[in-house]
Amino acid sequence: MSFIQQLQAAWQSSDSLLCIGLDPDLERFPQAVASGNDSIFSFNRAIIDATHDLVCAYKPQIAYFSALGAERQLEQTITYIKSTYPHIPVILDAKRGDIGSTAVQYAREAFVRYQVDAVTVNPYMGFDSVQPFLEYQDKGVIILCKTSNSGAAQLQEVELQAQAQEVQAQQSGQKGEPVYEYIARLVAEKWNFNHNCLLVMGATWPQQVARVRSIVGDMPFLVPGAGAQGGDIASIVQAGQTAQGNGLIISASRSILYASAKHDFAEAARTQAAALKNAINQHRTKHAAAL
Ligand SMILES: O=c1ccn([C@@H]2O[C@H](COP(=O)(O)O)[C@@H](O)[C@H]2O)c(=O)[nH]1
């Protein structure tokens, strides 16, 4: 089964577009969890068990594990999801991008070592840096397009103009195409030959999400920035959903993981996740509960 098919099945069975980001930060763990062995895995497992019926995906961010030398606990977390809730796709947020020979190793790291279903990739170094990922036809390759952070505008909003037309365009005051739109077009028209590409579109940019939706058709978007970064749920769902009422993997990490710093953290995470799932569904034109 391809990643896109797996995602469609997960959207349908969970009736949810919500993804929970697994960004385990020891300093924010409840004391009883932080002091145990394998505390990162124990924390993640409690969150996963409390929320598995509310999500269409989980998204571990690799830096939170590798910074502590806790790759073993990342493997344990992924294996736990795959063995206990095999219908839930796992997205590794790694934002890899390097020359082709190194990209081959990054793709192996994600898809062979960690066995995840999809990985985030930075397109800045061009096609040869993304190609090794695209060759894993049944895996998802989620390419940064318009990221959720405020600094994203510094590069991704820069307007491009074809050189021959540049002077004419400047004279007429005509605007060029922003970099993020160019990336969206490039991915949709040239890189998606295996039908395994998705785009990262930050929840903090609803206008840009609507614009890119009009360029790439039904290509799914990973939408980080709901929750702690303040992305507006109504605007993002209205801007990004497809005619089928899906097309979005809306991700939140800290607002769910750290809803409580006490012994009831997993229960509090469930309450937050359920509220976010329901808020998203309120703005979907079509979803299972409404049919
Ligand atoms: O554009 C992007 C791409 C990735 N991220 C990642 O998502 C989570 C967001 O965490 P919150 O606590 O929900 O803010 C984090 O792992 C980022 O590395 C992003 O924020 N924006």
The ligand as a MOL file (V3000), in Angstrom:
LIG
                    3D

  0  0  0     0  0            999 V3000
M  V30 BEGIN CTAB
M  V30 COUNTS 21 22 0 0 0
M  V30 BEGIN ATOM
M  V30 1 O 7.0490 24.4370 9.0420 0
M  V30 2 C 7.2730 23.6910 10.0050 0
M  V30 3 C 7.7690 22.4180 9.8400 0
M  V30 4 C 7.9330 21.6230 10.9510 0
M  V30 5 N 7.6520 22.0710 12.1890 0
M  V30 6 C 7.8260 21.1280 13.3250 0
M  V30 7 O 6.5250 20.8480 13.8630 0
M  V30 8 C 6.5670 20.8540 15.2880 0
M  V30 9 C 5.7250 21.9970 15.8200 0
M  V30 10 O 5.6110 21.9250 17.2190 0
M  V30 11 P 4.5010 22.7720 18.0510 0
M  V30 12 O 4.8180 22.4720 19.4680 0
M  V30 13 O 3.1480 22.2760 17.6450 0
M  V30 14 O 4.7070 24.1940 17.7000 0
M  V30 15 C 8.0440 20.9520 15.6730 0
M  V30 16 O 8.5640 19.6330 15.7770 0
M  V30 17 C 8.6860 21.6340 14.4830 0
M  V30 18 O 10.0310 21.2370 14.3020 0
M  V30 19 C 7.1580 23.3340 12.3410 0
M  V30 20 O 6.8600 23.7850 13.4600 0
M  V30 21 N 6.9750 24.1130 11.2310 0
M  V30 END ATOM
M  V30 BEGIN BOND
M  V30 1 2 1 2
M  V30 2 1 2 3
M  V30 3 1 2 21
M  V30 4 2 3 4
M  V30 5 1 4 5
M  V30 6 1 5 6
M  V30 7 1 5 19
M  V30 8 1 6 7
M  V30 9 1 6 17
M  V30 10 1 7 8
M  V30 11 1 8 9
M  V30 12 1 8 15
M  V30 13 1 9 10
M  V30 14 1 10 11
M  V30 15 2 11 12
M  V30 16 1 11 13
M  V30 17 1 11 14
M  V30 18 1 15 16
M  V30 19 1 15 17
M  V30 20 1 17 18
M  V30 21 2 19 20
M  V30 22 1 19 21
M  V30 END BOND
M  V30 END CTAB
M  END
